Amino acid sequence: MRTPEPIPAERLVELNDFRKEKWPGFEFQRFLCIWLRCESGLSTDSIAKAIGWHVNTVRFTQKDFIKRGVRALTEGRTHNNPPYG
């Protein structure tokens, strides 16, 4: 089993503040994906089963949160493909 990357303290503070807000569906699922790891220490497999996602989606969401903070929960995925124009 892989060892998850630790979540920095400043990201935990952001998550706690964000928890007090209301969100639409996908933002709530993204929040749960992070919160279940922080509060319960659940594995990515358990989190994926709980919220109905693929394990890789859970890993990507958690890694994106570590990198971008709450923006990863509200904005969703970032794509590396530049727009045509």
TORPA-4810 file (N, C-alpha, C, O; in nm, 3 decimals):
<nodes>
NODE_1_0.084_-0.117_0.000_0.000_0.000_0.000_0.089_0.124_0.000_0.192_0.129_0.068_M
NODE_2_0.048_0.223_-0.078_0.125_0.346_-0.086_0.106_0.432_0.037_-0.002_0.434_0.096_R
NODE_3_0.210_0.502_0.077_0.201_0.595_0.188_0.150_0.728_0.134_0.213_0.785_0.045_T
NODE_4_0.038_0.779_0.185_-0.014_0.905_0.131_0.075_1.023_0.169_0.137_1.026_0.275_P
NODE_5_0.078_1.120_0.079_0.154_1.243_0.104_0.086_1.318_0.218_-0.036_1.331_0.219_E
NODE_6_0.163_1.366_0.316_0.102_1.436_0.429_0.038_1.568_0.385_0.088_1.635_0.295_P
NODE_7_-0.072_1.603_0.448_-0.141_1.728_0.417_-0.084_1.836_0.509_-0.087_1.820_0.631_I
NODE_8_-0.033_1.946_0.451_0.026_2.053_0.532_-0.077_2.118_0.626_-0.197_2.117_0.598_P
NODE_9_-0.028_2.173_0.734_-0.115_2.234_0.836_-0.198_2.348_0.780_-0.315_2.362_0.817_A
NODE_10_-0.141_2.431_0.693_-0.218_2.544_0.639_-0.335_2.496_0.553_-0.438_2.563_0.546_E
NODE_11_-0.319_2.381_0.488_-0.429_2.325_0.409_-0.540_2.274_0.501_-0.657_2.282_0.467_R
NODE_12_-0.503_2.222_0.617_-0.603_2.176_0.714_-0.684_2.293_0.768_-0.805_2.280_0.791_L
NODE_13_-0.619_2.407_0.790_-0.690_2.527_0.836_-0.787_2.573_0.728_-0.902_2.605_0.759_V
NODE_14_-0.743_2.575_0.601_-0.831_2.612_0.490_-0.952_2.519_0.484_-1.065_2.563_0.465_E
NODE_15_-0.927_2.390_0.500_-1.033_2.291_0.493_-1.135_2.312_0.604_-1.255_2.300_0.581_L
NODE_16_-1.089_2.344_0.723_-1.178_2.368_0.836_-1.266_2.489_0.812_-1.385_2.486_0.843_N
NODE_17_-1.209_2.597_0.755_-1.288_2.716_0.724_-1.389_2.685_0.613_-1.503_2.730_0.619_D
NODE_18_-1.347_2.610_0.513_-1.432_2.576_0.399_-1.548_2.487_0.443_-1.656_2.491_0.383_F
NODE_19_-1.527_2.408_0.546_-1.628_2.314_0.596_-1.754_2.385_0.642_-1.862_2.326_0.641_R
NODE_20_-1.743_2.511_0.682_-1.856_2.585_0.737_-1.946_2.643_0.629_-2.051_2.700_0.661_K
NODE_21_-1.908_2.630_0.502_-1.986_2.684_0.391_-2.082_2.578_0.336_-2.077_2.462_0.375_E
NODE_22_-2.169_2.621_0.245_-2.259_2.529_0.175_-2.212_2.520_0.030_-2.167_2.618_-0.028_K
NODE_23_-2.222_2.398_-0.028_-2.168_2.376_-0.161_-2.263_2.294_-0.247_-2.346_2.220_-0.196_W
NODE_24_-2.248_2.310_-0.381_-2.321_2.220_-0.471_-2.259_2.080_-0.470_-2.153_2.060_-0.411_P
NODE_25_-2.324_1.984_-0.535_-2.289_1.842_-0.530_-2.143_1.804_-0.541_-2.089_1.742_-0.449_G
NODE_26_-2.078_1.838_-0.653_-1.941_1.792_-0.671_-1.844_1.854_-0.571_-1.748_1.790_-0.530_F
NODE_27_-1.870_1.978_-0.532_-1.784_2.039_-0.431_-1.795_1.963_-0.299_-1.696_1.945_-0.229_E
NODE_28_-1.915_1.917_-0.267_-1.934_1.840_-0.144_-1.860_1.707_-0.152_-1.798_1.665_-0.054_F
NODE_29_-1.865_1.640_-0.268_-1.793_1.514_-0.283_-1.642_1.537_-0.271_-1.572_1.458_-0.207_Q
NODE_30_-1.593_1.642_-0.332_-1.449_1.672_-0.321_-1.411_1.700_-0.176_-1.308_1.653_-0.128_R
NODE_31_-1.498_1.777_-0.106_-1.474_1.804_0.035_-1.468_1.674_0.115_-1.377_1.655_0.195_F
NODE_32_-1.566_1.585_0.093_-1.568_1.458_0.165_-1.442_1.376_0.138_-1.389_1.310_0.227_L
NODE_33_-1.396_1.380_0.014_-1.276_1.306_-0.024_-1.156_1.347_0.062_-1.076_1.262_0.102_C
NODE_34_-1.144_1.475_0.090_-1.033_1.525_0.173_-1.065_1.506_0.321_-0.980_1.460_0.398_I
NODE_35_-1.186_1.542_0.360_-1.222_1.539_0.501_-1.215_1.399_0.560_-1.170_1.381_0.673_W
NODE_36_-1.260_1.299_0.484_-1.255_1.161_0.535_-1.112_1.116_0.559_-1.085_1.039_0.652_L
NODE_37_-1.021_1.163_0.477_-0.880_1.129_0.499_-0.826_1.199_0.623_-0.756_1.138_0.704_R
NODE_38_-0.857_1.328_0.638_-0.802_1.406_0.751_-0.861_1.363_0.884_-0.789_1.345_0.982_C
NODE_39_-0.993_1.348_0.889_-1.060_1.320_1.016_-1.058_1.173_1.055_-1.040_1.140_1.172_E
NODE_40_-1.075_1.086_0.956_-1.088_0.944_0.988_-0.965_0.862_0.951_-0.950_0.748_0.996_S
NODE_41_-0.878_0.920_0.868_-0.760_0.846_0.825_-0.793_0.728_0.735_-0.718_0.631_0.728_G
NODE_42_-0.908_0.737_0.664_-0.947_0.627_0.577_-0.852_0.614_0.458_-0.791_0.711_0.416_L
NODE_43_-0.842_0.494_0.406_-0.759_0.470_0.288_-0.830_0.522_0.165_-0.950_0.548_0.168_S
NODE_44_-0.755_0.537_0.056_-0.816_0.583_-0.069_-0.921_0.484_-0.118_-1.023_0.525_-0.175_T
NODE_45_-0.898_0.355_-0.097_-0.998_0.255_-0.136_-1.129_0.274_-0.061_-1.237_0.270_-0.121_D
NODE_46_-1.121_0.295_0.069_-1.241_0.314_0.151_-1.315_0.442_0.114_-1.438_0.446_0.109_S
NODE_47_-1.239_0.548_0.090_-1.299_0.676_0.051_-1.369_0.662_-0.084_-1.481_0.712_-0.102_I
NODE_48_-1.304_0.595_-0.177_-1.363_0.576_-0.310_-1.496_0.502_-0.300_-1.592_0.538_-0.367_A
NODE_49_-1.501_0.398_-0.218_-1.626_0.324_-0.201_-1.733_0.410_-0.134_-1.850_0.402_-0.171_K
NODE_50_-1.693_0.491_-0.037_-1.789_0.572_0.037_-1.855_0.680_-0.049_-1.973_0.708_-0.034_A
NODE_51_-1.779_0.740_-0.140_-1.836_0.850_-0.220_-1.866_0.808_-0.365_-1.915_0.889_-0.444_I
NODE_52_-1.837_0.683_-0.399_-1.872_0.633_-0.531_-1.779_0.675_-0.642_-1.822_0.691_-0.756_G
NODE_53_-1.654_0.694_-0.610_-1.554_0.735_-0.709_-1.455_0.622_-0.733_-1.449_0.525_-0.658_W
NODE_54_-1.377_0.637_-0.840_-1.266_0.546_-0.866_-1.150_0.586_-0.775_-1.136_0.703_-0.740_H
NODE_55_-1.070_0.490_-0.737_-0.956_0.515_-0.645_-0.862_0.621_-0.702_-0.814_0.707_-0.628_V
NODE_56_-0.836_0.617_-0.832_-0.745_0.716_-0.891_-0.801_0.857_-0.883_-0.726_0.953_-0.869_N
NODE_57_-0.933_0.871_-0.892_-0.995_1.003_-0.879_-0.975_1.056_-0.738_-0.949_1.175_-0.719_T
NODE_58_-0.987_0.969_-0.639_-0.964_1.009_-0.500_-0.819_1.054_-0.483_-0.794_1.160_-0.425_V
NODE_59_-0.725_0.977_-0.533_-0.583_1.013_-0.521_-0.554_1.146_-0.589_-0.484_1.230_-0.533_R
NODE_60_-0.609_1.166_-0.709_-0.585_1.290_-0.782_-0.643_1.408_-0.705_-0.579_1.513_-0.694_F
NODE_61_-0.765_1.393_-0.653_-0.830_1.501_-0.580_-0.750_1.538_-0.455_-0.734_1.657_-0.425_T
NODE_62_-0.702_1.439_-0.383_-0.623_1.466_-0.263_-0.490_1.534_-0.296_-0.448_1.626_-0.227_Q
NODE_63_-0.426_1.487_-0.401_-0.300_1.549_-0.442_-0.322_1.692_-0.490_-0.242_1.781_-0.461_K
NODE_64_-0.431_1.714_-0.564_-0.463_1.847_-0.613_-0.493_1.941_-0.497_-0.456_2.059_-0.501_D
NODE_65_-0.559_1.891_-0.391_-0.586_1.973_-0.273_-0.456_2.012_-0.204_-0.442_2.126_-0.160_F
NODE_66_-0.364_1.920_-0.195_-0.235_1.950_-0.132_-0.163_2.060_-0.210_-0.098_2.147_-0.152_I
NODE_67_-0.175_2.054_-0.341_-0.106_2.151_-0.427_-0.177_2.286_-0.432_-0.112_2.390_-0.420_K
NODE_68_-0.311_2.286_-0.449_-0.384_2.410_-0.476_-0.475_2.457_-0.364_-0.527_2.568_-0.370_R
NODE_69_-0.495_2.376_-0.261_-0.580_2.416_-0.149_-0.728_2.410_-0.185_-0.769_2.328_-0.266_G
NODE_70_-0.807_2.498_-0.124_-0.952_2.498_-0.141_-0.992_2.522_-0.287_-1.099_2.477_-0.329_V
NODE_71_-0.910_2.590_-0.363_-0.940_2.611_-0.505_-0.964_2.478_-0.575_-1.047_2.470_-0.666_R
NODE_72_-0.895_2.373_-0.534_-0.914_2.241_-0.596_-1.054_2.187_-0.569_-1.106_2.107_-0.647_A
NODE_73_-1.116_2.230_-0.459_-1.250_2.182_-0.426_-1.356_2.261_-0.501_-1.459_2.205_-0.539_L
NODE_74_-1.334_2.389_-0.521_-1.436_2.474_-0.584_-1.423_2.477_-0.737_-1.523_2.488_-0.807_T
NODE_75_-1.301_2.468_-0.788_-1.280_2.478_-0.932_-1.273_2.343_-1.000_-1.288_2.335_-1.122_E
NODE_76_-1.250_2.238_-0.925_-1.241_2.106_-0.985_-1.108_2.082_-1.054_-1.007_2.144_-1.020_G
NODE_77_-1.109_1.991_-1.151_-0.986_1.950_-1.218_-0.926_2.062_-1.300_-0.996_2.148_-1.353_R
NODE_78_-0.795_2.059_-1.310_-0.726_2.146_-1.404_-0.681_2.060_-1.519_-0.642_1.944_-1.501_T
NODE_79_-0.685_2.114_-1.636_-0.645_2.039_-1.755_-0.521_2.104_-1.814_-0.509_2.226_-1.818_H
NODE_80_-0.429_2.022_-1.858_-0.305_2.071_-1.915_-0.317_2.104_-2.062_-0.222_2.153_-2.123_N
NODE_81_-0.433_2.079_-2.121_-0.450_2.104_-2.263_-0.486_2.251_-2.284_-0.589_2.296_-2.236_N
NODE_82_-0.402_2.327_-2.355_-0.433_2.468_-2.379_-0.550_2.479_-2.479_-0.567_2.392_-2.564_P
NODE_83_-0.629_2.585_-2.469_-0.740_2.601_-2.563_-0.689_2.631_-2.704_-0.585_2.694_-2.721_P
NODE_84_-0.763_2.586_-2.802_-0.727_2.617_-2.940_-0.771_2.759_-2.969_-0.873_2.807_-2.920_Y
NODE_85_-0.692_2.824_-3.050_-0.736_2.960_-3.081_-0.645_3.029_-3.164_-0.669_3.145_-3.198_G
</nodes>
